[in-house]
Amino acid sequence: MIRKIKVTDYPRLIEIWESAVLSTHDFLKEEDFLYYKEQLPVYFQYVALFGFEQEGILIGFMRIAEGNLEMLFITNNY
């Protein structure tokens, strides 16, 4: 199920983001990774996000802007 993200989802979004980034962004320096991770809760407040839930568990999230998929993160368990 796809649904709008709520503020209470932010901790789970950060877990998903971290899982996806550590699996795919090997070019990212550790200090940059930590910087972005710290900024995520602030960033999330300013964008419309949607999450994908499977069996009641949030496993991914995305941002759509002006009809374009701007961001997609899926936990590496899937």
TANORSUL-V513009 format. One record per run of one state. SS is the DSSP state (H for helix, E for strand, - for the rest). FROM is the first residue (numbers start at 0). LEN is the number of residues. If there is no record, write none. Layout:
ss,from,len
SS,FROM,LEN
SS,FROM,LEN
This chain:
ss,from,len
-,0,1
E,1,3
-,4,2
H,6,18
-,24,5
H,29,15
-,44,4
E,48,6
-,54,2
E,56,9
-,65,2
E,67,7
-,74,4
